[in-house]
């Protein structure tokens, strides 16, 4: 098995540029050992009673909380997330574990369906070992929102994490060990992107889940499709945040700031296009810009910091290029628009106004702290502009007219529409997108069933039809 690896996987603090650690990648023998162990452990795990599997989930929650401060610090050091947000990420992972501990039995319960059999039902059996190719922006949450339901359903999990968060990847393995996961059932593969193809092609890997860019998702989908392996893809997004003229403007602005700038704007479901009706656009732009300017940008480990460093300097440079092209294309810069002086991959909170549908900030996903305000005459144009995107992950809609919101929500092309709230993933609700944002669902009952065989069980003899 050729890993196509660079010599080492390096952990760099994006706030300082300092190298924190480096790791030798797994070689072919190590990869083979992890694949073999996962396949063996999963076969046994699938046979264990569901209530026994759910006990593991509770221990996972406890293991996360036991070292929450340590894990949060690792997140902040490796990818620049403000420490308060990193702590919240660990807590959310624990909540997810507890939710599936308590709900998996209901989600996986056989469904009795009437037919001509004496009894017929649908059951949900595990697929096997699932390969998870995960990103750096929520290095713990992205894994646990997949792995928790997958393990509850009886699957095994192999993690190929983003190469800039290797310490987080190894810490996840520590969580699973501390929780008492069966040896080999879950494993962290310390490999680069070049190794994914051969691992996915291995017959012991039954399915793949990826959270990442649309471009990488298309490559994974092509290979998995050729291999006839199940896949779930959560890809890019350019979420609209629609504000109608009867909205609670103060709350919309306050929520919009969080929706755009949390995690330093590095989220697929961050609000990116603020589509605002003309009648209130000036007031929205003024209030929103004032709050963006007031955000405290600084050391991710400082609890007072509201925005940290971007995860890598090249990502900051890409965002700056998008901002500059947006301004050249007619957008008005209201604040920010430049890297922050000094060391680290910091970028000033940025607001662009008068962004049109042909503008860079409208057409492309801006993965960082840059908001685009799009002005429209009415709700009809707002929906038109919201849907005028290749992406379809999430959307927010702000209005006091809830019946109107219900009607408009059905017309928005997205995997989720949040009315008068911030788009967020929730263990109780399905999460995923359409169009170039991917397919399949994570979380809720829908997520736990993605990596199962929906199996019909028909028990005869057939019932004789009367009449």
N, C-alpha and C positions, 0 to 999 in steps of 0.2 A: 504494500500500500504506500503510495507516494504522497507525502504530506505537503510538498511544495512550500516548505516553511522558510521564513527568515530565521536566522540563528536563534534569536531570543524573542520572547514576548515581554514587552516593557511596560511598566506602570509609570506614567508621568503625571505629576500634579499640574493641572492646567492653570491653576492660580499663580504658580511660581515658575513653571518650566522645569522644576527639579525632578530628577528620576528617583522614584520611590523604591523600585524593585525591578528585577528582571528574572525571567523564568525560562529554562530550557523547555522547548515544546515536546509534547509526547512524540515518541518515535513509533514506527510501525508495530513493534512488539507491545508497547503500552496500549496503543489503540486497539489492537487485537484482543488483548486481555480484558479491556473494559467492555468491548462488544460481547465477548464470550460470557463474561460474568453477568452482564445485563440480561442477555437472552436466557441464561439458566435461572437467574433470580426471578425474572418476570413469570416464567412458567409456573413456579411455585406460588408466587404472589397472587396470580389470577385464581388459584384454587382456594385461597384463604377466604373465610367468611367476610362479607362486607363490613360487619361491625368491627372485626379485628383490623381491617385496613383503615377504618375511620379513627381507631385509637391512635394510629401513627400521626394523623393530621393534627390531633390535639397536642401531641408531643412536639410536633413541628412548631406550632404556635408558641408553646412554652419556651422552646429553644431560641426562637427569634427574640422574644421579649427578654430572656435572661441576659442577652448580650446586645440589646438594642443600641446602647451608646457606642459600643465598639463597631457594630456594623454600619451605623449611621456615619460615623467618622470615616470609615473606609469609602463609603459612597462619596462623601464630600471631597475627600482627598483625591480620588481617582477621576471623578468626572465633574467636579465643581459645583455640585448642588448645595444650596444653602442648608446648613446643618438642621434647622428646624424642619425643613421639608424632607430631609433624609430620615429624620426620626419618624415623621409621619408615614413615610414609605414603609418602614419596617413594621409599624403598627398596622398598616393596611394589609400587609402580607399575613400577619397573625390573624387578623379578622377573616381573611379569605380562608385560611386553614380551618378556623372554627366554624365558619359558615358551612363548608362542605362536610365537616365532621357531623354537623347536625342535620344536614339536608340531603346528603348523598343517597340515603335509603329511599327517600321520596323520589328523587330525580331518576334513580335507576330501577324503580319498582316495575315489575312486569305489567304490561298493559293488556288486559283481557279485551278481546275484540270478537264480537259475534260473527260467526261464519257458518258454513255447513258442517263444520267439525263438531264433535261432541264437546271439544274445548279448543280454543285457539288463543294464543297470546303472543305478544312481542316482548322479547327480552333484549338486554343490552350487554353484550360480552366484550371484553377488552380486545384491542387489536394486537398488542404486543409491545415492542420497544419503540418509543417515539423519539426522534431527534429534534431537539429544540435549538434553533439558531436565533440567538437573542441579541438585542442592541444594548447600548451603554446608557441610554437616557434614564431608565428606571431599572437599574441593574438587578435589584432584588424582586421588585414587583412583577416585571415582565416574566421572570421565571416562575414565581409561585402562582401567578394567576393561570398559567398553563399546567404546571406540575401537580398542583393540589388536586384538581378534578381528575387529571389523568391517572394519578396514583390511586385515588379513591375508586376509579373504575376498574383497576386491576392492571394497568399498564406499567411499563418501566420508562425511565426518562434519562436521556443522554443530553447534556448541556454543552453546546459549543457557544461560548459567550464572545462578545465583542473583545477584540484584542487589547483595547485600552482599559479594560476593567478586570485584569486577571486576578487581583486580590479579592474582588467581590465574588468572582467565579469560585475561587477556592473557599471563600467563607461560606458560600451556599453549600458546598460539600460538607463543611464542618457542621452546619445546621442539621443536615440529614443524618450525619453520623451521631450527633448528640441526641437526635430524636429516636434513634434506634432503628433506622431504615434497614431492611435486609441488605446484607453485603452485596454490592454490585447492582442493586436494583436502580439506583440513581448514580450517575457519575458525571464529573466535569472533565471534558476533553480539552486539554491545553493544546489547541491547534489553531492555525490561521485559516483564512477563508479558502485557501487552496486545497485544504483537506476535506472540505464538506462534500464535494462530489463523490469521492470514493467511499466515504462513510455512508452517505445516503444510498449508494448503489448496493451496499452490503445486504444480503438477504435477511439478516437478523434485524434490520431496521424496517419496521412496518409502515411508518408514517413520518411526516415532518411538519413542524410548525415553525413559522418564521415571522418575526416582527422586524421590519426594516424598511429600506427604500423600495420604491416601485421597481426600479431597475434590477435589484438583487432578487426581489420577489418573482419577477418574470423568469429569471434564470432557474430559480429553484422549482417553480411551477413546471417549466419545460422538462426538467430532468425527472421530477417526481411523476409527471404525467406519462412520460415515456416508460417509466418503470411501473406504472399503474399503482402508485402508492398514494394513500390519502394525504391531503395537505390542508393546512389552515394558514392563511396569509393575512397579516395585519400590516398594511403598508402606509404610504404617505397620506397626508391630508392637508387641505387648505380650508379649514372650517369657516363657514360664514357665521357671523354674530349679528343678527338682524335686529334693528331697533326701530320700532314703529313710533308714530308721533304721540301715542297715548301711553307709552311706557313710563315706568318709574325711572326717570332719567338718572337720579342720584345712585340708585341701586344698580342700574345697568352699567354706569361708569365704574363704580366700585368693583362689580363682578367682572367687568370686561378687563380691568387692569390685571386681576388675578388670572383670568382665563388666557391672557396673552403672555404675561411675564413670569408666571410661576415656572419653576425648573429652567429659568433663564430663557424661556420661550422655546425650549427644545422638547417639544411634545407633538406627536402626530395629531392629537385632539386639542391642541391649543387653538383658541380663536385667532384667526389670522386676517380675515377680511371683515371689517366692521362696516356693515351695510346699513346706512342710517338715512332715514327719510329727511328730505330737505328742510322741513319745517322745524326740526330740532337739531340739525346737523351742526350749526355753528356752536350752539351751547354744548353739545356732546363733545365736539372737537376741543373746545377750550377746557372743559373740565377734565377730559381724559388726558390731555397733554400735561396739564398741571400735575396730575397724580403721577404720570410717567416720569416727569422731571424730578419729582420728590422721592422716587425709589432710591433706597440706599444700596449702592453697588459696592461690594467689598469682599473681604476674606470669607470664603464659604464656611469656615469654622466659627465665625463670629455670629452669635445668635441674633445680632441686630441687623445683619445683612439680609436684604430682601431679594437681591439678585447676585448670583455668583459669577464665576467664570464660565465661558463656553467650554465644551468638553475638549476641544483641540483648537490650536491656532489656525489650522487650515479651514475649519468650519467657520471660525470668525471671519476669515478672509473671504470666504464664499458669500457669507451674509453681507459683508460690506460691498462686495461687487454687485449683489442684487439691489441693495439700497441705492447705490450710485446709478445703476441702470434705470431704476424706477424714477429717480429725480430727472435724469436725462430724458425719460419718456413722458414727462409732464407732471409728475407728482410734486406736491409741495412739502418740504421738510419742515415739520413743526418743532421737533426736538431731536437731539441725538445725532445719529447719522455718521458716527465715527468710532473707531476703537478707543478705549480708555488708555491714556498715557501710562507708561510703566510696564512692569513685567506681567506676564500672564495673559490669558486669552479673554480679556474683558471687552465687552462692547456696550456702549451707552444705550440706555433705553431709548428707542427710536419710534417716532410717530410720523407717518406719511399721510397727507390729506389729498383730496381730489384725485384719487387713484381710479383710473378707468379700466374697463375690461381688457384692453390691449396692453396694459402696463405689466411690467415684470412682477411687481408685488401682488398683482391679481392672478396672474397665470401660473406662477411658480410657487412651490412650497417654500416659505421662508422659515427655516429651522433655527430660530434665534429671536432675540428681543427686538423685533420690529413689527409694528402694527400698521395696517393699511386701512384708512377710512375711505369708504366708497359712498358717494352721495347719490340718492335715488329720489324720484318724485313721489313714489307711493309704494304700497305693499306689493302690487303686481310686479313692478320693476324689481323690487327687492327679491322676490322669489325667482324671477328670471335670472338675475345676477348670481344669486346663491347657487343655482343649478348650472351656471355657465362655467363649469370647472370639470377637469378630468377626474377630480377626486370626489369621494362621497363617504367620508368617515363619520363626522358628527356635525351638528349644527345647533345654534342657539337662536331662539326667537323671543323677543321682548315686546309684550303688549298687555294691556289691561283687559282686553276682550278675549276671554278664554275660549269661547265658542269659535271665534275667528281663528284663534291659534290652533285649535283642533283641526280645522279645515285646511289651514295653510301647512301644518305639519305633515299632512298626508301628501302634499305636493312637493315637499323638499326631498331631493335625491340624496339620502344619507342613511347610514346604518342606525343613527340615533338622532332624535331632535329633543332638545331640552328647552322647555318653555319657562321663561323667567328664572333661569338658573344657569349654572356652569356645566358644560359637558364633562362628564367624569365616568370612569369605569366603576362598576359596583358589582361585587360578587353575586348579587341576587338577580342581576339583569344581563341579558345577552349583550355582547360587545363585539363590534366588527364593522366592516364597511362594504361598499359596492364600488363599481367602476374601477379606477386605478388604485383605489384604497384597499383592494383585496377581496377576499371571500372567506366564508366560514365564520363561526362565532366562538368566542371565548366566554366563560362565566355563565352563571345561571344553569338551568337545566339543559339549555342548548349547548353550552360549552362542555359539560361533562359527557354528553353523548357524541361529540364530534369524533372522538377516538374510540368509538365502540362499533361493534357489528350489530346493527339493528336486525335482529334475527326473528323470523316467524317460526313459532312452534305450533304445529297442527296435530291434534290428537284425534284419531278416528275411533270408531267408524263414523263415516259421514252421516249426518242426520237426514232422514228421509223427508223430503218436502211434502207437506200435506196439501190436498186440494189441487 
